[in-house]
Amino acid sequence: MRFNSGWVLRAAVLASLSGGVAQAQDVIRIGHVAATSGAIAHLGKDNENGARMAVDELNAKGVLIGGKRYRVEMLAEDDAGDPKQGTIVAQKLVDAKVRGVIGHETSGTTIPASKIYHDAGIPQISPSASNPKYTRQGYKTAFRNVANDEQLGAALARYAVQTGKARQIAVIDDRTAYGKGLTDEFIKNIKTAGQGARIVAQQYTTDKATDFGAILTAIKATKPDLIFFGGMDAVAGPMLRQMKQLGMPLRFMGGDGMCSDSLARLAGEGMADGQVICAEAGGVDAQQQKGMDDFRAAYRRRYGIDVMTYAPYAYDAMHAMVAAMQQAGSTDPSVYLPALAKGQYKGVTGVIAFDARGDVKDGRLTLFTFKGGKRHRLSVIQ
């Protein structure tokens, strides 16, 4: 019996295309966005690494949704910490028909990108954006699994006044959505803290600045006993070096943006033991510590470096999103969104459940200082 070689070739092509379509239907595309280039690339890569660990674990175990097996594919994008670039990559992910997004990393990129995801009906969980505005826009697709700046600013203000006994306080913010938002919350809480605490100077910089001589000299003249900085470690480190050069051995306080293990390296000899107090928008109690320690050990085995800050929160965010799909029995964002909004997921950072706005319930904070170039935990507060 003779075979028509042309027919066989066409049949093979059709079979290949058919198989490709079937395979595409078995893939869940989930976006991840952070600043993986620029001054805070080390923090953005930390987030991405955490999310990628979750994806690899999910795929190794197998993801069953609605009786069908899926493979998770993470589409990683770099927004360079720039709001404009953030909206460009958000639209790129929407066009790629992702089923959800983990990110963005910074508040300044997360907030404008959130409208694009909302308009497309795509759920978004940020594992690190802390500006309250993000979840105050009324977008049902916007979630975060870390505490917000209202909680951070209040906790840092209480610590500065009650524990640190600070009375003359200078503040500096980098004018980003994150830096300004955190500083505003800190100032608001200082003004209501009593005990004679007051803001004696307020200065501004940018997230790309390298010379702080003028603003530090102006602050020095007001004789503060503490400087609060709203910004990232890439700016805080050089600022600490220049404070030492100007003879300003003052206590230095800030939020999660500068609360990374990289701060000591960036500050060099400009940071003394116990000089810096910072807060991370997350934390675990004693019962959960083993899970967090196990994650950190696995991260180090995988990447050869220690966790910077929010890798475990990106890891949990990815797991929580896929768990909502499994609970709903669908990868369709409109179907699994209610399950994400009302569900609970027990992760390495604790139980993840969201309130009506999309903020994590019972958000915790961890206060740190630095000794011997390493972060040391002071306390976990709620």
FIMARLUM-761722 format. One record per atom (N, C-alpha, C): residue in three letters; x, y, z. Coordinates in steps of 0.02 Angstrom, whole numbers, plus 50000, padded with zeros to 5 digits. Layout:
residues N
AlaXYZ
...
***
This chain:
residues 382
Met500424994150000
Met500005000050000
Met500445006250000
Arg500325010749954
Arg500725016849949
Arg500425022449990
Phe500885026350022
Phe500675032150061
Phe500845038450023
Asn500395043150026
Asn500525049749997
Asn500975053550045
Ser501605054750025
Ser502085057950069
Ser501865064950090
Gly501525068550044
Gly501275075250061
Gly500755074950115
Trp500295069950109
Trp499775069250160
Trp500075067650228
Val500585063150228
Val500905061350291
Val501235067450323
Leu501565071650283
Leu501895077550309
Leu501395082350338
Arg500825083350301
Arg500315088050327
Arg500015085350391
Ala499905078850395
Ala499625075850455
Ala500095076750514
Ala500755076050501
Ala501235076750555
Ala501255083950581
Val501205088750534
Val501195095750554
Val500575097350596
Leu499995094850571
Leu499375096050609
Leu499395092950678
Ala499675086950682
Ala499735083650747
Ala500185087550793
Ser500725090250764
Ser501185094250804
Ser500855100550831
Leu500485103950785
Leu500125109950805
Leu499595108450857
Ser499245102950846
Ser498725100950894
Ser499025099650962
Gly499595096150962
Gly499925094751026
Gly500165101051059
Gly500385105951018
Gly500605112251046
Gly500045115951080
Val499455115851049
Val498875119251079
Val498695115951145
Ala498695109151145
Ala498525105651206
Ala499015107351261
Gln499665107651243
Gln500165109151293
Gln500075116251319
Ala499915121151276
Ala499815127951297
Ala499235128551346
Gln498725124451337
Gln498145124651382
Gln498325121951451
Asp498875118151457
Asp499075115251520
Asp499555119751559
Val499675125651534
Val500155130251566
Val499775136051598
Ile499975137651660
Ile499725143751693
Ile500275148851691
Arg500165154351658
Arg500655159751656
Arg500515164751712
Ile501005165751755
Ile500955170551809
Ile501545175351804
Gly501405181751805
Gly501935186751799
Gly502265188151865
His502885190351862
His503235192951921
His503605199151899
Val503535204651937
Val503865210851919
Val504225213751980
Ala504845215651969
Ala505255218952020
Ala505795222951985
Ala506165226852023
Ala506735230551995
Ala507345225951996
Thr507475222651940
Thr508055218151937
Thr508635221451900
Ser508585227951889
Ser509145232051866
Ser509115238651904
Gly509675242051905
Gly509695248451941
Gly509945247652012
Ala509875253052051
Ala510175253452118
Ala509905248352167
Ile509275246252158
Ile508985241552206
Ile508875234652174
Ala509285233052124
Ala509215226652089
Ala509305220752136
His509725221552187
His509835216052234
His509195214252272
Leu508785219352286
Leu508155218052320
Leu507635215152272
Gly507625217652211
Gly507165215052161
Gly507305207852143
Lys507945206252138
Lys508135199352122
Lys507955194752180
Asp507995197252241
Asp507795193352299
Asp507065191352294
Asn506635196252277
Asn505925194652267
Asn505825189352213
Glu506165190452156
Glu506085185852100
Glu506325178852118
Asn506875178352155
Asn507125171852176
Asn506615168152219
Gly506305171752265
Gly505805168652308
Gly505215165952268
Ala504965169952221
Ala504405167752179
Ala504595161852137
Arg505215161852111
Arg505435156252068
Arg505505149752108
Met505705150352170
Met505735144352213
Met505045141152220
Ala504535145452229
Ala503855142952235
Ala503635139452171
Val503785142452114
Val503595139552049
Val503915132652040
Asp504545132252056
Asp504905125852048
Asp504605120452094
Glu504435122352154
Glu504125117552201
Glu503445115352176
Leu503045120052152
Leu502385118452127
Leu502435113552068
Asn502885114952023
Asn502945110651964
Asn503225103751981
Ala503665103552031
Ala503945097052051
Ala503405092652083
Lys502965095952120
Lys502425092252154
Lys501855090652107
Gly501735095052060
Gly501165094352014
Gly500575098552037
Val500295102351992
Val499745106852009
Val499105104151978
Leu498645102152019
Leu498005099451996
Leu497455104652009
Ile497135106751955
Ile496595111851960
Ile496005109351919
Gly495445108551953
Gly494845106251918
Gly494935099551885
Gly495315095151915
Gly495425088451887
Gly495935088251831
Lys496275093751818
Lys496755094051763
Lys497435096251789
Arg497965093351761
Arg498635095051783
Arg498915100951743
Tyr499245105351780
Tyr499535111351749
Tyr500275112051767
Arg500625115651725
Arg501305117851740
Arg501295125451746
Val501605128051800
Val501635135251810
Val502235138051773
Glu502115143151734
Glu502655146651698
Glu502685153851724
Met503245155951751
Met503315162651777
Met503625167251724
Leu503275172551708
Leu503535177651661
Leu503825183251703
Ala504485183551708
Ala504825188451751
Ala504985194751711
Glu504785200451738
Glu504905206851706
Glu505275211551753
Asp505655216051724
Asp506045221051761
Asp505745227951751
Asp505525231151806
Asp505255238051798
Asp505765243251820
Ala506365241151841
Ala506915245551860
Ala506725250551915
Gly506175249251950
Gly505955253852003
Gly505675260351976
Asp505515260451912
Asp505285266551878
Asp504535265951863
Pro504125270751886
Pro503405270251876
Pro503195269551803
Lys503525273251759
Lys503355272851688
Lys503505265951660
Gln504095263351677
Gln504265256651655
Gln503805251451686
Gly503575252851747
Gly503105248351780
Gly502465247451741
Thr502195252851714
Thr501575252351675
Thr501695248951608
Ile502285249951580
Ile502445246651515
Ile502465239151524
Val502805236651576
Val502855229451584
Val502195226451608
Ala501795230551644
Ala501125228151665
Ala500695226751604
Gln500705231351556
Gln500325230351495
Gln500595224451455
Lys501255223551457
Lys501555217851423
Lys501305211251451
Leu501235210951517
Leu500985204851549
Leu500245203751534
Val499865209151533
Val499155208651515
Val499095205851444
Asp499495208551398
Asp499475206251329
Asp499695198851323
Ala500115196651369
Ala500345189651369
Ala499825185051401
Lys499265188051424
Lys498715184251453
Lys498915180251515
Val499305183651559
Val499465180351622
Val498835179551664
Arg498835174551707
Arg498255173151750
Arg498295176751817
Gly498875179651832
Gly498965183351894
Gly499655186451893
Val499785190951941
Val500435194251945
Val500665194452018
Ile501295192752029
Ile501615193752094
Ile502065199852086
Gly501925205052123
Gly502295211352117
Gly501795217152111
His502035222952100
His502735224552089
His503095225052157
Glu503735226752153
Glu504145226952213
Glu504045233352253
Thr504105239152219
Thr504065245552254
Thr503365248452248
Ser503205252852296
Ser502545256152294
Ser502475260552233
Gly503035263852215
Gly503005268552158
Gly502835265252092
Thr502995258852084
Thr502825255352023
Thr502175251252032
Thr502065248852092
Thr501465244752105
Thr500825248752096
Ile500805254852120
Ile500195258752119
Ile499955260252048
Pro500385263052004
Pro500135264351935
Pro499995257851897
Ala500385252651909
Ala500265246351874
Ala499615243051895
Ser499395244251956
Ser498795240951982
Ser498165242751943
Lys498145248751914
Lys497555250551873
Lys497525246451810
Ile498105245151781
Ile498125241151719
Ile497885234051733
Tyr498105231151788
Tyr497885224451806
Tyr497145224351823
His496925229551859
His496215229951877
His495775230251815
Asp495965234551768
Asp495565235351707
Asp495535228851667
Ala496055224751673
Ala496075218351638
Ala495785212651679
Gly495615214151743
Gly495325209051786
Gly495835203851811
Ile496465205851815
Ile496995201151835
Ile497195202251907
Pro497145197251950
Pro497345197852020
Pro498095199152027
Gln498265203152077
Gln498955205252088
Gln499095204852164
Ile499635201652183
Ile499845201652253
Ile500545204652256
Ser500625210252291
Ser501295212952301
Ser501575210252366
Pro502185207552364
Pro502485204952424
Pro502925210052461
Ser502905216352438
Ser503355221352468
Ser503125228552464
Ala502635230252422
Ala502405237152417
Ala501995238952479
Ser502185244252514
Ser501875245652579
Ser501475252152583
Asn501485256252530
Asn501095262452531
Asn500345260952537
Pro499995263952585
Pro499285262552594
Pro498855263852532
Lys499065268552490
Lys498665270352432
Lys498525264352387
Tyr498995259752384
Tyr498925253952339
Tyr498265250352350
Thr498075249152412
Thr497455245552426
Thr496885250252445
Arg496965256652434
Arg496435261452449
Arg496095264052385
Gln496265261152329
Gln495995263552265
Gln495335260252246
Gly495125255352285
Gly494505251852270
Gly494565246352219
Tyr495175244152204
Tyr495275238852155
Tyr495215232052189
Lys494755228152168
Lys494645221452197
Lys495185216452178
Thr495615218452132
Thr496145213952108
Thr496805215152146
Ala496825220152190
Ala497455222152222
Ala497515219352293
Phe498065215752305
Phe498205212752370
Phe498935213752388
Arg499075213352453
Arg499765213052476
Arg499805208552537
Asn500355204952544
Asn500435200452602
Asn500975202852650
Val501075209452653
Val501495212552704
Val501115218352735
Ala501355220552794
Ala501045226252827
Ala501145232552786
Asn500725237652798
Asn500775243852759
Asn501135249352799
Asp501235255152767
Asp501615260552798
Asp501275263652858
Glu500615263252862
Glu500275265752921
Glu500515261952982
Gln500585255352975
Gln500825251253030
Gln501575252353042
Leu501965252652987
Leu502675253752993
Leu502845260453025
Gly502535265753000
Gly502665272453025
Gly502485273153099
Ala501915270253118
Ala501695270653188
Ala502175266753233
Ala502375260853212
Ala502825256753253
Ala503505260053262
Leu503775262853209
Leu504425266153213
Leu504385272453255
Ala503845276253249
Ala503765282253291
Ala503725280453365
Arg503335275253381
Arg503285273153451
Arg503965271053478
Tyr504335267253438
Tyr504985264853461
Tyr505465270753471
Ala505465275453424
Ala505905281253428
Ala505785285253492
Val505155286253509
Val504985290553567
Val504995286653632
Gln504685280753633
Gln504605277153696
Gln505225273253717
Thr505535269653668
Thr506125265753684
Thr506765269653673
Gly506795273153617
Gly507395276953601
Gly507435283653635
Lys506895285953666
Lys506865292453701
Lys507075298353658
Ala506955297853593
Ala507115303353547
Ala506645309153558
Arg506905315153559
Arg506505321153569
Arg506595326153511
Gln507195326653485
Gln507345331053428
Gln507455326553367
Ile506995326653320
Ile507015321953265
Ile507035325553198
Ala507505323553156
Ala507545326153087
Ala507305320653040
Val506975322552986
Val506725317652938
Val506965319352867
Ile507095314152829
Ile507295314752758
Ile506885309752719
Asp506585311652663
Asp506265306652620
Asp506495307552549
Asp506445302152511
Asp506715302152442
Asp506195304052390
Arg505605306252411
Arg505065308752367
Arg504755303452323
Thr504925297252334
Thr504565291852299
Thr503915290552336
Ala503475286652304
Ala502845284852337
Ala502975281252402
Tyr503485276952402
Tyr503655273352463
Tyr503955277952516
Gly504485281552497
Gly504835285752545
Gly504405291252575
Lys504025294752533
Lys503585299952558
Lys503035297152601
Gly502735291552579
Gly502185288652616
Gly502395286452685
Leu502975283152690
Leu503215280852755
Leu503395286752800
Thr503725291752772
Thr503925297552812
Thr503325301452837
Asp502815302252795
Asp502205305752817
Asp501885302152876
Glu501855295452873
Glu501565291552928
Glu501985292252991
Phe502635292252984
Phe503085293053042
Phe502975299953074
Ile502965305153034
Ile502875311953060
Ile502205312553095
Lys501685309953065
Lys501015310253094
Lys501005307153164
Asn501335301453170
Asn501335298053234
Asn501805301253285
Ile502335304353262
Ile502765308053308
Ile502385313953339
Lys501985317353297
Lys501615323153321
Lys501095321453373
Thr500875315253375
Thr500375313253424
Thr500675308953480
Ala501335307953478
Ala501665303553527
Ala501755306853595
Gly501775313653595
Gly501875317153659
Gly502585316453683
Gln502685316953748
Gln503335316253782
Gln503845321253755
Gly503615326753728
Gly504065332053705
Gly504405330753639
Ala504235325353605
Ala504555323853540
Ala504315328653487
Arg504775331053445
Arg504575335553391
Arg505045334853331
Ile504775336653273
Ile505175336653212
Ile505535343353207
Val506195343153206
Val506585349453205
Val506845351053136
Ala506825346253090
Ala507055347553021
Ala506735342552974
Gln506585344852913
Gln506315340452862
Gln506665342052796
Gln507005337052769
Gln507385337952708
Gln507175332652657
Tyr507375333852594
Tyr507175329352539
Tyr507775327652496
Thr507745321652468
Thr508255319452420
Thr507905315552365
Thr508265311652327
Thr507955307352276
Thr508225300252284
Asp507915295652249
Asp508135288752254
Asp508755287352212
Lys509015292552178
Lys509615291752138
Lys510185296152163
Ala510075299852217
Ala510575304552243
Ala511175301052272
Thr511755304352269
Thr512375301652299
Thr512715306652345
Asp512535313052340
Asp512845318252381
Asp512325321152428
Phe512445320452493
Phe511955322652543
Phe512255328052589
Gly512825330952568
Gly513175335852610
Gly512735341752631
Ala512375344652583
Ala511985350652599
Ala511425349252648
Ile511045343852636
Ile510475342552681
Ile510715340152749
Leu511265336452752
Leu511515334152816
Leu511805339952856
Thr512135344652823
Thr512405350552857
Thr511835354752886
Ala511285355452848
Ala510705359152873
Ala510395355652933
Ile510365349052930
Ile510085345252986
Ile510535345753047
Lys511195345453038
Lys511665345653094
Lys511565352053135
Ala511395357453103
Ala511295363953137
Ala510705363853185
Thr510225359353173
Thr509635358953217
Thr509735354453278
Lys510315351253282
Lys510515347053339
Lys510005341553356
Pro509845337353307
Pro509385331853321
Pro509735326153359
Asp509345321953390
Asp509635315953419
Asp509445309653380
Leu509075310553325
Leu508905304953282
Leu508715307553212
Ile508935303853161
Ile508735305353092
Ile508295299553067
Phe507715301253040
Phe507285296253009
Phe507335297052933
Phe507455291452898
Phe507515291652825
Phe506985287252792
Gly506605290052747
Gly506125286352707
Gly506425285052638
Gly506695279152628
Gly507005277552565
Gly507325270652567
Met507745269152518
Met508015262552508
Met508735262052532
Asp508985255852539
Asp509655254752565
Asp510195257652520
Ala510065257952454
Ala510555260552407
Ala510725267952419
Val510255271552450
Val510365278552468
Val510565279052542
Ala510265275052585
Ala510405275352656
Ala511135273752672
Gly511435268952636
Gly512125267152648
Gly512605272852638
Pro512615275952579
Pro513055281752568
Pro512895287552615
Met512255288352633
Met512075293752680
Met512395292652748
Leu512405286452771
Leu512735284952835
Leu513485286352831
Arg513795284752775
Arg514515286252767
Arg514655293652772
Gln514225297652739
Gln514325304852739
Gln514155307952807
Met513695304952844
Met513555307252912
Met514185306552955
Lys514525300952948
Lys515135299952988
Lys515665305052968
Gln515735306352902
Gln516225311152879
Gln516095318152907
Leu515455319752919
Leu515265326352945
Leu515235326453021
Gly515445320953053
Gly515445320853125
Gly514745320653154
Met514315316453125
Met513625315853148
Met513475308653168
Pro513715306553227
Pro513605299653250
Pro512905298753279
Leu512395300753240
Leu511715300653265
Leu511365294053252
Arg510875292453293
Arg510455286653280
Arg510085287753214
Phe510015282353177
Phe509745282653110
Phe509185277453104
Met508605279453082
Met508025275053081
Met507695275253013
Gly507395269552993
Gly507035269252930
Gly506605263052925
Gly506305262152868
Gly505835256652858
Gly506145250752822
Asp505705246852790
Asp505925240652759
Asp506365241652698
Gly506305247452666
Gly506705248652606
Gly507445248752619
Met507645250552680
Met508355250552696
Met508535244952744
Cys508055240852763
Cys508155235752815
Cys508385229152784
Ser508935229352747
Ser509185223352714
Ser509895221852739
Asp510115215752728
Asp510795213952747
Asp511315217852706
Ser511095220752651
Ser511555224552609
Ser511735231352638
Leu511345233752686
Leu511465240452712
Leu512165241052742
Ala512375236052780
Ala513035236352811
Ala513585236952758
Arg513515233152704
Arg514015233452649
Arg514005240352616
Leu513405243052605
Leu513345249552572
Leu513585255252617
Ala513505254452682
Ala513715259752729
Ala514455259252745
Gly514755253352737
Gly515465252552752
Gly515605254052825
Glu516115258152837
Glu516295259952905
Glu515875265652932
Gly515375267752893
Gly514955273252914
Gly514415271352964
Met514335264852977
Met513805262653022
Met514095259253084
Ala513945261953142
Ala514175259053204
Ala513675253853230
Asp513905249253271
Asp513455244253300
Asp512895247653340
Gly512285245553326
Gly511715248153362
Gly511475255053341
Gln511815258153293
Gln511635264953271
Gln510985265053233
Val510865259853193
Val510295259653147
Val509735255353176
Ile509125257953172
Ile508525254253189
Ile508085254353127
Cys507825248553106
Cys507385248353048
Cys506845243153059
Ala506325243553019
Ala505765238853026
Ala505635235452959
Glu505535228952962
Glu505335225152903
Glu504585223852908
Ala504225224752853
Ala503495223952853
Ala503295216652851
Gly503475213152903
Gly503315206052908
Gly503655203252969
Gly503545196952982
Gly503865193753039
Gly503485187653061
Val503835183153094
Val503515177053117
Val503635176253192
Asp503165172853225
Asp503255171553296
Asp503675165253306
Ala503785163453369
Ala504225157853385
Ala503995151353353
Gln503335150253351
Gln503065144053324
Gln503205143253249
Gln503265148853215
Gln503365148653142
Gln504095149353122
Gln504535150353171
Gln505225151953156
Gln505575146253119
Lys505425140053136
Lys505755134453103
Lys505605134453028
Gly504965135753010
Gly504795135952939
Gly505175141352902
Met505245147152934
Met505625152552903
Met506365150852898
Asp506635147752951
Asp507335145652949
Asp507465140552895
Asp506995135852886
Asp507055130752834
Asp507045133952765
Phe506615139052756
Phe506585142452692
Phe507245146052678
Arg507505149452728
Arg508135153052718
Arg508715148252701
Ala508705142452733
Ala509235137552718
Ala509155134952646
Ala508535133552625
Ala508415131252557
Ala508605136552506
Tyr508465142852522
Tyr508635148452478
Tyr509395148752469
Arg509745148052524
Arg510485148452520
Arg510765142652480
Arg510485136652489
Arg510715130952449
Arg510585132052375
Arg510025135152360
Arg509835136152290
Arg510245141652257
Tyr510335147252291
Tyr510635153152259
Tyr511345154852283
Gly511555151752338
Gly512225153052364
Gly512295159652400
Ile511735162852415
Ile511725169252452
Ile511165168952504
Asp511175173652551
Asp510645173952601
Asp510055177952574
Val509475176752603
Val508875180752589
Val509015188052606
Met508815192552562
Met508895199752575
Met508335202252621
Thr507725202052595
Thr507155204452634
Thr506525200652620
Tyr506245201552559
Tyr505555199252547
Tyr505485193052504
Ala506025189352494
Ala505975183052456
Ala505445178352486
Pro505415177352552
Pro504905172752578
Pro504195175252567
Tyr504095181752562
Tyr503425184552549
Tyr503225183652476
Ala503715184252431
Ala503575182852360
Ala503425175352351
Tyr503795171252386
Tyr503695163952385
Tyr502985162252408
Asp502775165152464
Asp502105163752490
Asp501555166652445
Ala501685172552416
Ala501195175552371
Ala501045171052311
Met501575168152283
Met501485163652226
Met501085157552246
His501255154652302
His500895148752327
His500165150452341
Ala500045156252372
Ala499365158152390
Ala498925159152328
Met499215161952275
Met498845163052213
Met498645156452180
Val499125151752177
Val498975145252146
Val498485141352190
Ala498545141952256
Ala498085138552301
Ala497365140952291
Ala497285147452276
Ala496615150152263
Ala496325147252198
Met496755146352148
Met496535143152086
Met496305135952100
Gln496685132452141
Gln496505125552157
Gln495845125252196
Gln495755129952241
Gln495145130052280
Gln494535131452235
Ala494635136052188
Ala494085137952143
Ala493995132852087
Gly494495128652075
Gly494455123852020
Gly494515126951952
Ser494865132851950
Ser494915136351886
Ser495515141051887
Thr495825141951828
Thr496355146951821
Thr496085153551794
Asp495445153851781
Asp495125159951756
Asp495125165151812
Pro495445170951801
Pro495485175951854
Pro494805177851884
Ser494295178351842
Ser493635180351866
Ser493325175051911
Val493545168851903
Val493275163351943
Val493665162452007
Tyr494335162852005
Tyr494725161652066
Tyr494825167752109
Leu494675173752083
Leu494765179952122
Leu494385179752189
Pro493745177752190
Pro493395177452255
Pro493715172752304
Ala493995167152280
Ala494335162452324
Ala494965165452353
Leu495315169452312
Leu495915172852336
Leu495745178052389
Ala495195181752377
Ala494995187152423
Ala494765184452490
Lys494455178652491
Lys494155176052553
Lys494525170152583
Gly495025167552548
Gly495355161452571
Gly495905162752621
Gln496195157252644
Gln496765157352689
Gln497295152552664
Tyr497915154652669
Tyr498465150252649
Tyr498995150552704
Lys499205144852729
Lys499715144552781
Lys500395143952748
Gly500785149252752
Gly501435149352720
Gly502005149852769
Val502615150852745
Val503185151452789
Val503185158052827
Thr502815163052801
Thr502775169452835
Thr502165169952880
Gly501775164652886
Gly501175164652928
Gly500555163352886
Val499985164352917
Val499355163352881
Val499195169452839
Ile499095168352775
Ile498945173852729
Ile498195174052717
Ala497885179352739
Ala497175180652727
Ala497105188152719
Phe496645190352677
Phe496595197452661
Phe495955200452688
Asp495995206952707
Asp495395210452728
Asp495025213152667
Ala494495216952679
Ala494075219352624
Ala494445223752575
Arg494975227052598
Arg495365231452554
Arg495885227652514
Gly496085221852538
Gly496615218152506
Gly497255218152545
Asp497255221352605
Asp497835221152649
Asp497845214552686
Val498435212252703
Val498495206052741
Val498215207052811
Lys497845202252835
Lys497585202552903
Lys498145201152953
Asp498105204553010
Asp498585203453064
Asp499305204453040
Gly499405209753000
Gly500085211052975
Gly500575212353032
Arg501145209253029
Arg501655209953081
Arg502245213853056
Leu502635216253103
Leu503235220053089
Leu503805217253130
Thr504405217553103
Thr504995215453140
Thr505485221253143
Leu505685222853204
Leu506185228153215
Leu506885225053217
Phe507355228353183
Phe508045225953180
Phe508535231453198
Thr509125229453220
Thr509695233853221
Thr510275230053188
Phe510855233053185
Phe511435229953153
Phe512025229753201
Lys512335223953204
Lys512945223053246
Lys513435218653208
Gly514045220953206
Gly514555217053170
Gly514395216053097
Gly514035220853068
Gly513865220452997
Gly513285215852981
Lys512945213253032
Lys512385208653022
Lys511755211353056
Arg511185209653025
Arg510545211553056
Arg510415207353118
His510155210653170
His509955207153231
His509245209153247
Arg508815204053255
Arg508115205453269
Arg508025207853340
Leu507635213353346
Leu507475216053412
Leu506815213253438
Ser506295213653396
Ser505635211153417
Ser505175210653358
Val504655206453365
Val504115205953317
Val503495208953349
Ile503165213553316
Ile502575216853343
Ile502005216353294
Gln501395217053320
Gln500805216453278
Gln500355222553288
***
